[in-house]
Amino acid sequence: MSIKIRPAVAGDCPILIDMVRALAVHHGFEESFFATPADYERFLADPHALNGALIAEWNGAPAGCATWQRAYQTFLGRETL
């Protein structure tokens, strides 16, 4: 058994959507979830953006994900992740 963590690529967007939707359901926010795979394609498409995602695979099957995006920290006066 092995775990692999890799950058998400364009073809992973349906996997990300399924995992993030499951998180929304778990936290009771299913009715607020509107993202589509196309939204995630745009999210990952910009090579200069401060956003991205990782996919964790357990024995070759999707097992988890992590996403990050830019934010503006008003107290710091700059963008952060």
Secondary structure as a PSIPRED ss2 file (coil, helix, strand):
# PSIPRED VFORMAT (PSIPRED V4.0)

   1 M C   1.000  0.000  0.000
   2 S C   1.000  0.000  0.000
   3 I E   0.000  0.000  1.000
   4 K E   0.000  0.000  1.000
   5 I E   0.000  0.000  1.000
   6 R E   0.000  0.000  1.000
   7 P E   0.000  0.000  1.000
   8 A C   1.000  0.000  0.000
   9 V C   1.000  0.000  0.000
  10 A H   0.000  1.000  0.000
  11 G H   0.000  1.000  0.000
  12 D H   0.000  1.000  0.000
  13 C H   0.000  1.000  0.000
  14 P H   0.000  1.000  0.000
  15 I H   0.000  1.000  0.000
  16 L H   0.000  1.000  0.000
  17 I H   0.000  1.000  0.000
  18 D H   0.000  1.000  0.000
  19 M H   0.000  1.000  0.000
  20 V H   0.000  1.000  0.000
  21 R H   0.000  1.000  0.000
  22 A H   0.000  1.000  0.000
  23 L H   0.000  1.000  0.000
  24 A H   0.000  1.000  0.000
  25 V H   0.000  1.000  0.000
  26 H H   0.000  1.000  0.000
  27 H C   1.000  0.000  0.000
  28 G C   1.000  0.000  0.000
  29 F C   1.000  0.000  0.000
  30 E H   0.000  1.000  0.000
  31 E H   0.000  1.000  0.000
  32 S H   0.000  1.000  0.000
  33 F C   1.000  0.000  0.000
  34 F C   1.000  0.000  0.000
  35 A C   1.000  0.000  0.000
  36 T C   1.000  0.000  0.000
  37 P H   0.000  1.000  0.000
  38 A H   0.000  1.000  0.000
  39 D H   0.000  1.000  0.000
  40 Y H   0.000  1.000  0.000
  41 E H   0.000  1.000  0.000
  42 R H   0.000  1.000  0.000
  43 F H   0.000  1.000  0.000
  44 L H   0.000  1.000  0.000
  45 A H   0.000  1.000  0.000
  46 D C   1.000  0.000  0.000
  47 P C   1.000  0.000  0.000
  48 H C   1.000  0.000  0.000
  49 A C   1.000  0.000  0.000
  50 L C   1.000  0.000  0.000
  51 N C   1.000  0.000  0.000
  52 G E   0.000  0.000  1.000
  53 A E   0.000  0.000  1.000
  54 L E   0.000  0.000  1.000
  55 I E   0.000  0.000  1.000
  56 A E   0.000  0.000  1.000
  57 E E   0.000  0.000  1.000
  58 W E   0.000  0.000  1.000
  59 N C   1.000  0.000  0.000
  60 G C   1.000  0.000  0.000
  61 A E   0.000  0.000  1.000
  62 P E   0.000  0.000  1.000
  63 A E   0.000  0.000  1.000
  64 G E   0.000  0.000  1.000
  65 C E   0.000  0.000  1.000
  66 A E   0.000  0.000  1.000
  67 T E   0.000  0.000  1.000
  68 W E   0.000  0.000  1.000
  69 Q C   1.000  0.000  0.000
  70 R C   1.000  0.000  0.000
  71 A E   0.000  0.000  1.000
  72 Y E   0.000  0.000  1.000
  73 Q E   0.000  0.000  1.000
  74 T C   1.000  0.000  0.000
  75 F C   1.000  0.000  0.000
  76 L C   1.000  0.000  0.000
  77 G C   1.000  0.000  0.000
  78 R E   0.000  0.000  1.000
  79 E E   0.000  0.000  1.000
  80 T E   0.000  0.000  1.000
  81 L C   1.000  0.000  0.000
